[in-house]
């Protein structure tokens, strides 16, 4: 399987180049790391109990989710749309790299670049917010938030491939606000809004993490919900990429 | 390589690409042989870019079959045998020229050393600049660098010298001749007719998605009605002049008549035999540009279309 090996090596080279680009991008860093950290330092001392755990712990989970999902969605959707517009995706298709490598590299890049925002917010939570958890819980909530954010990279592909930048921008912003507000990132909802909230992937990721922290059993619907959203976003991404096969 | 035989390295077999009722490419058949430098010449909208897109597996033909290096276009491109530069191709933003060339070379099975590519494309001086901060001409040269970043057997260029100044263009073709001298095949689309004349040893003229002429620059000039004739003549009607033997095209302004003819002697004798006595008779050869316009205008008239102006 020499061909597969070559393909994998090429995809990783592209991923490394993408990561280097993002590392240099100050706006991306401010957005995915700076904003959640600053918000956490401002608001984590509310001293209440949310989802049955300390506010400081809930808010740490919320801010880590916020930085990671915002990075996966906003970072990718508009970039992909712009790279399609300038013709970079076409150019890449003239290289020996297979057509799918671009999307795979984008998702790998997203997975790599959301790690710092999750880790940094958790470090701040531990040392500034006074959140104390067993080691395995730190690990589990980090992975849940990380995978929960990654499904938004699939949504970003779906948007970036289908819409030109001037449309991708407002669509992304709208979805970003909907999923952060309804997902309970800014503040947990109760009542009717609380029930709607339960259907969002952001809520589901946050609540799996807060249930783990609160030593509660995680309801199955949270995990099923996340998998369903992944299927929806991935399906939309495949449709977008296919419909643009001749128009990249 | 294994394709050292004399068979074609690229073949289009009755290839069409339709967008609804628009026939962008309409039954195109052609073959390229190893080592040729071929110009694809045609007015805007003739189907040049669509043909190259299909050759490079960016678009699928509606009908017909394209083969390249004995396989389908996608696998030929993925095997690294083709280097290509398209008008619509763009660059990855936010990286330096050197980083980008290094990346694309690294994706190739037979990478060319990055410094060699930078020198060949004439972009050593901007190697550490960010690609999104280059001028139009510099960007064009970076795109060319990406086309030659790997060793390949066929180079495909879509209007390669757009946005280049005269000096850069000459340097570009000098560089290209070196590349081709190594036995590579070159296919380029252009609307610069002198460029096709000077750089290519074979010209394919296409219009409305169909191949109108295929030959050396000399053949093309001959094919169009090789001679241009002008004279002054009072009171001759156009219908009569158009019926003269050999006449391909006619233009009159007051008493001044311009004729394109593939038989200048026959045209002139018939005019004199009819009793006319034109003055200031001049007969000369057509340039490639006029030949090209004549061929496409003939095609447009034959199909009842408005002539398409060549850029």
Interface residues (C-beta under 8 A of the other chain):
Chain A: X6 X10 X13 X14 X17 X20 X21 X24 X25 X82 X83 X85 X86 X87 X88 X90 X91 X93 X94 X95 X96 X97 X98 X246 X248
Chain B: X56 X57 X58 X59 X60 X77 X78 X79 X80 X82 X83 X84 X86 X88 X89 X90 X91 X92 X93 X94 X95 X99 X103 X104 X106 X107 X108 X109 X143 X146 X147 X150
